[in-house]
Amino acid sequence: MSELSKRATIYFEPEIHRALRMKAILAQVSVSDMVNEAVRLALREDQEDLSAFDERANEPVISYEELLKDLKSHGKL
């Protein structure tokens, strides 16, 4: 663990904790490394979602009813 690392207490459900420990052993990494990677992945996914929202910000907005009408008119419903 680097000197820049911060400590935190995280409470897991017993079954989750057991599964996490077993997976860490099999992967030959620490539980801490696994949790850090999972958090990184979640944050990356959030970043991708926000980017997608930004990219679509200028798309036209239609109501749900208009969407259904359009789908029906194109034989999708």
SEKE-629988 format. One record per residue (C-alpha): y, z, x; residue in one letter. Coordinates in steps of 0.25 Angstrom, whole numbers, padded with zeros to 4 digits, always signed. Example, Ala and Ser with C-alpha at 12.3 -4.5 7.8 and 13.67 -1.06 7.14 Angstrom:
% SEKE-629988
-0018+0031+0049a;-0004+0029+0055s;
% end
This chain:
% SEKE-629988
+0000+0000+0000m;+0013-0004+0006s;+0025+0006+0008e;+0033-0002-0003l;+0022+0001-0014s;+0026+0010-0025k;+0016+0020-0031r;+0014+0021-0046a;+0004+0028-0055t;-0003+0019-0065i;-0012+0025-0076y;-0024+0016-0079f;-0034+0018-0091e;-0047+0023-0084p;-0055+0010-0087e;-0044+0001-0081i;-0043+0010-0069h;-0057+0009-0066r;-0058-0006-0068a;-0045-0007-0059l;-0052+0001-0048r;-0065-0007-0049m;-0058-0020-0048k;-0049-0015-0036a;-0062-0011-0029i;-0069-0025-0032l;-0056-0032-0027a;-0054-0023-0015q;-0040-0020-0018v;-0033-0007-0023s;-0030-0004-0037v;-0015-0004-0033s;-0016-0018-0028d;-0023-0022-0041m;-0012-0016-0050v;-0001-0022-0041n;-0007-0036-0043e;-0009-0034-0058a;+0006-0030-0059v;+0010-0041-0051r;+0002-0051-0060l;+0009-0045-0072a;+0023-0046-0066l;+0020-0060-0062r;+0015-0064-0076e;+0028-0057-0082d;+0036-0066-0072q;+0029-0078-0076e;+0031-0075-0091d;+0046-0073-0089l;+0047-0086-0081s;+0040-0093-0093a;+0050-0087-0103f;+0062-0092-0094d;+0056-0106-0093e;+0055-0107-0108r;+0068-0101-0112a;+0074-0114-0115n;+0063-0119-0124e;+0066-0121-0139p;+0063-0109-0148v;+0056-0112-0161i;+0051-0103-0172s;+0037-0099-0175y;+0038-0107-0188e;+0043-0119-0181e;+0032-0118-0171l;+0021-0118-0182l;+0028-0130-0189k;+0027-0138-0175d;+0013-0134-0173l;+0009-0138-0187k;+0017-0151-0186s;+0009-0155-0173h;-0004-0152-0179g;-0006-0139-0171k;-0008-0130-0183l;
% end
